[in-house]
Amino acid sequence: MKEAEHQENAITASDLRKTFADIVAVDSISFSVKIGEIFGLLGPNGAGKTTTARMLTGVMRPDGGAAAIFGHDIVSDPIRAKQRCGVVPETANAYTDLSAWQNLMLMGELYGVPKHYAEERANTLLSALGLLERKDQLVQGFSKGMKQRLILAMALLHEPDLIFLDEPTSGLDVQSNHLITGMLRELHESGTTIFLTTHNMEEANRLCNRVAIMRKGKIAAIDSPERLKMAIERLHTIEVSFDPAGTDDNLASLQGIESARREGDKWMITTEDVDSTIRAICAFGAEHQLKIEVLRTLAPTLDEVFLRVTEGGTV
Amino acid sequence: MSPEHIIEQAKRAFAITKKDIRIYYAKGPVVIFGLFMPLFLFLAFAAGNRGLSMPFLISGLLAMTVFFTATAVSPVIQPWEAQARTLERLIACPITMRTLIAGDMFASVLFGIGIAVVPIGIGVILGIVPLHPFLLTAGIILASICFSALGLLLSTPATNVPSNIMMLSSLLKFPLIFISGVFIPVEQLPFAGQALAICSPLTYFTDIARYCIMGTNTFSLAVNFAALAVFSIVFTVLAIRLHARTVSRRI
């Protein structure tokens, strides 16, 4: 891997491969995650998301290929690579026989954080995640949402530059979900790179700058959520309505419009080129002194992209 | 200091030790196998005493207690961690497998050394004071290291069920008690028993304990200490390598 790539990428994976007996869990995938980006790895169960995350976090050794975290190879230089990461594994638990505070202090010691600073950070994180009042209670009495918030706090104690989250909000209550996604947004704003695996399309759509969709160990699609949605259909639909209505019959003749049909007081327009068509509609409105009341693109949802890709389609 | 520096890794190993002590030492199987089991075995042999002296029995109890306690904690830590789903989080931390093993081992060593006070105390109450306390202390420390490493070696099979490992370790530990001179002096064992005794690390610690408490020994002290040191190194190196190979299969 080139040095220049390392300088701008938080994660670089090339030809990463993992097999279990004769099953190929991850099949020579390559991708990179830029510094400061929120990157989502999506895919159905068994697609290879968790195995990919485990190889990137140094929990599992790849059978082939290479992965680097901020330029540090995860196999040959694992300590420096792991030192800059925080990890929220899918099935992980905090130590239930320890208190929330003891769990955080353990993480501080394992990441070499000075004690006074670890204490300061622990107080800040517990407060932000609504756990400060429960800090001295054993984790065994915590709800699933509280445990997940604590695990996130444990992953953030050493202020990592990159955080891996494997299904962070799966099965959580609304309050925990809200707190965790809010914390992720704050981290993104402060420049932390986030690598997220999730089944939750809405979460990926709202949070991620780019997503990769895995299918049978391979990356089937990788792009920003909006571009993936746009790419799934050749023709896109635009909904528009003007005021006054009924004076816009020439709309269908605009260049680039494949079809236009009236639905009540609205036009449903199909086009290959969304950008040019919207510009043409705006110009049309201005030329005919029509006020645009509604103008929106009806792109497929990320759910539809996901289903299309994971069922074997292409984007 | 860089995170891979030996002092930094040693600090992180000590954090693992503290965690192990807080979590695992109060677990039932550890207390039963580490303290009660050797005590009941001692009482059974003392009750059926075939003319063996009390110093002989006390030195045997000491050897057995250190052996059982040091091998009580270390084999089950990783299966417990895997079962409780804390192992993946631990492996994702910037620590080497050597650090992880050292942390678990040190907890076990401390447990072995600490519990050794109990049989020595019983001996003192019965009027049996060690003749060579410093040598005995050195022997207990080295034996605790050796037995802890053996315990970690026993936990390398990639299972998440602690009872499976407890069963495996019991299969090895109980026969060792009978071929290591704990209750039957090595000299009185048949030839095959003596040959097996040489292969058991417990034989050498029992001999050190007997020398320090009674003043008699089968092997020279140098042989006893060297044998324990060699066993310690071999067990530790094997444990590190095998755990590195099997750890991802536990997750």
Interface residues (C-beta under 8 A of the other chain):
Chain A: R54 T57 G58 V59 M60 R61 P78 I79 R80 K82 Q83 C85 V87 P89 T91 A92 N93 A94 Y95 T96 D97 L98 Q102 L106 M107 E109 L110 Y111 G112 I151 M154
Chain B: M1 S2 P3 E4 E8 K11 R12 F14 A15 I16 K18 K19 R22 I23 A84 R85 T86 E88 R89 L90 I91 A92 C93 P94 I95 T96 S248 I251
